[in-house]
Amino acid sequence: MLVIKKINNNVAICRDSKQHELIAFGKGIGFPEIPYELEDLSIIRRTYYGVDDNYLNLIHSVPEEIFEVASEVVDLAIAKIDSELSPNIVFTLADHIHFAVERIRKNINISNPLQYEVQHMYETEYEIGMQAIQLMKKRLNVFFPKAEATNLALHLVNAQEKLMTSADQVNSEEILHDITDLISQHFNMYIDKNSFNYARFVSHIQYLLKRKEAKQSIDTLNKKMFESMIEEYPKTYTCVGKISDYLADSIDWTLSQEEELYLMLHVNRLCVREDAE
């Protein structure tokens, strides 16, 4: 196996014997001078093919132990789900788990009104989600609420790309385009739609759109956090208000406070990271 680009000391982009590019995780794989031929393949712990380049930056921000947990969750999914999963699933799942751990440590609780629907419509994915929260508790020493099983299940559903109809995809893309324009205009900033930060933001907005399927309003469990966010980030709150008005006008959806909080977290995250680049 030819190692062609170092990402860090333990992660590198490689080319296999059939000239296919892959990402390899292995102790010290990125340490020698690049390029070089890796002869001892036993040092490789994990390999990933077909990952979008936009997700490579995650390797610098997400701990390896979370990548390993995400990989184990995907292993569970591959064994139980017949559909082909997106090659990006380990990376998007690792990003979600990392952010979920941060939320829990900050006592930010995002409930999921789709729990009943997901539990019954996607029984296999939900079962994997339940197994995953036990696995994450064991590996990361963090207690995840039961609602997290629903979040993980939805990530697995999203990863089965064939489930989305062309009509759904067009509608979703139009909404994402309009929301992105609203954010860009409100903050007077350029948003790189080819960046990882934007790809991550898109995945969270797609997740939020799935909540509409529940057709029910929910009461926030984070009133103090919501009020604190408004006070700390008034410009973000105003932006989310514009997005909320847009969703009400375009698809007749009134966001709850909890959904507005979710949006504030991710709009703020997108804008801070775009400014930093």
N, C-alpha and C positions, 0 to 999 in steps of 0.2 A: 504494500500500500504506500502510495506516494503522499507525503505531507506537503501541501503546497502553500498554506497560509496559516500563520499563528493568530489565534484569537486571544488566548491567554496561555499560561504555562500548562494548563490541563485540558484545553480545548483547541482544536484545529480543524481547518477545512482540508479534506484529503481527496484523493482520487483512487478508486479501486482498480482491480485488474481489468475491468471492462470499461475503464475511463469514465465512470460515473462519479460525479462529485457528491460528497457527503460531509456531514459534521460529525467528528469523533470526539468523545469524552474519554480521557485516559490520563492517569497520573504522569506528568512530565512530558506529554506528547508535544507540547509547543515549546519546550525548552531548547532543543538542539537548533542549530542554524538551519533555516528554511531555504530551499526545499531539501528534503532528504527522504530516503526510502526506509519505511518502518518495517523492520523484519520481525520484531517480537510483538505479534498481534495480541498477545495475552494481556498487554497493559490496557487495551481498549475495553472500557466498561459499557459504553453505549454508542450506537451510530444512528444517524438520522439522515434520511434521503429526502430530497425535494423540498426542503424548508425555504420559505421566502426569505430573501436577503434582508428584508425590513425587520425581521425578528432577531437578527444576530445581535443587535445591541442589548437585547435582554440578558445575554450571557454575562455582561458587565455589571448588571444591576440586580440580578436574581441569584441568591446563593445556590451553590451546586447541590446542596442537600434538598432544596425544593425542586430542582430539576429531576433529581432522582425519585422523589416522591411522585411527581407528575408522571414520570415514565412508568412507575409501578401501577399507577391508576390507569394509564393507557393500556398497559399489559392486561389488566383485568378486563378492560373494555374490548380489546381485540379478541379475547377468549370467548366473549359472550355476545358481541354484536356482529351480525352478518354483513352489514354494510361496510364499505371501505371508508376509513376515516381520513380527514385532511392530514397531509404531512406536517402541517403546522400545529397540530393539536397539543403535542407535548409542550411547545413554547407558549401557546396561548393559555393552556391550563396552568403552567408554572407561573405565568404572570398573574393569573387570577388568584392562585393560592397565596402567592407572595403578598398581594394587596389585601386579601382576606385576613392574613395573619396580622398585617399592619392595622387593619380596622379593629380586629378583636383586641389587640394590645392597647388601642386608643379608646376602647369601649364604644365604638360606633357599631350599632346593630342595624343591619339592613335585612328586614324580613322579606319573605317572598310569597305573594298572594297566589302564585301559580302552584303551590305545593300540592294541593289536592289534585289539580288537573294533571300535573307532571307524574304524580304517583300512579295515576290510573291510565294515562295515555302512553306513558313511556316507562312501563314497569321495569324493564331491564336496565335502562339508564339510571332510574332512580335507585334500584337495588345496588348498582355499581357505586352510585353516589354515597349510599349509606355505608358500604364497605370502605369507601375512600376516606370518610371522615374518621373512621376508626383507625385506619392506616396512618393518616396524618397526625392523629393524636399520639400514636405510638412513636412515629418517627420524629415529629417536630415538638412534642410535648406541649401542644396547644389544644385546648378544648374547643371544638367547633360545634355550634348549635345545629340542631337537626335540619334547619332550613338550608344549611350549606349543601346538604345532599341534593336539594332541588337545583341550586346554582350549578353544581358540578354536572348534574344530569343534563341541564340545558346546554352546557358547553359541549357535551358529547352529542347532543341532538344537532347543534349547530355544525359540528364537525362532519356530520353526515350530509354533505353538501347536496346530494341528490334529492333530499326531502323538500327543498324549496322550489316552488313552481316559478316559471318565468314571470308570471304576473306579480307574484309576491316580491320577486327580486327587483322588478322595475319600480314598484311602489316604494320598497325599502330604499333603493338607491336614490330616488327622487327626494325622499324625506331627509336622507343623510346629506345630500347635496345642499338642500335648503338650510338645514341646521348649521352646516359648516359655514355657509355664506353669512348666516346671522352672527355667528361667533367671530368670524374674520372681520366683519364690518363693525361690530360692537367694540372689539378691542383694537381695531385698526392695525391688524397684524396679518402677515402672510402665513398660511397653514400649508405645509408641504404634504400633499396627499400621497406622496410616495414614501413618506417617512414611517418608521415603526410607531412613533407616538400617535400618528393619525390612524394607523392600522389597529392599534390597541383601542383608541377611542371609538372607532367604528364597531368593534366587537362589543363594546359596552352599550352602545346605542342600539345595536341589533338585539341585545339581551333586553334592554328596556322596552323595546317595541313588542317583544313577546309577552310582556306583562299585560298589554292591552287585551290579549286573548282572554284574560281572566274576567273581564267585564265587571269589575267590582272595585269600589273605592276602599282604601285601607287607611287606618289611622296610624300616624307615625309613632314609632317607639323611641324616637330620637328628638323630642321637642327641644331639649336644652342644646343638643348639638346643632339642630337646625337654626335656632336663634343665634348661637355662637358663630356659625358660619356666615349668617347674614351680616352680623356686626363686623366680622373680620374681613369678609370679602363682599362688600356691597355692590361692586361693579359686576362680579360674577352672578350675584343674585338678580340684578337687573337683567343681565343677559339671559338667565334661565327663565325669567318672567317673559321675555320675548319669545323664547322657544316654546314655553307653555302656551302662550297665546296662539302661536303658529299651529301647534298640534291640535288645539281646540278648534281652530278655524278649518284646518285641512282634513283632519280625520275624526273630528268630533270627540276628542279625548281630553278630559280634564285631569291633569296630573294631581296626585295627592302630595302632601308635604314630604312624605318619605321619598316619593319619586323625584321631587324637586331637589331634595337633599342628595340623592344619588347622582342626579345631573350636575349639581354644583360641584361635587367631589371630582367628577371626571372632566368637566369643562375646565375647572381650575387646574387639574393635573395636566391636561393638554396644553393649556396656555403657558403655564410655568415652564414646561419642558421645551415648547417651541421657542419661547423667548431665550432659553438658555443655549440654544444651538446656533 
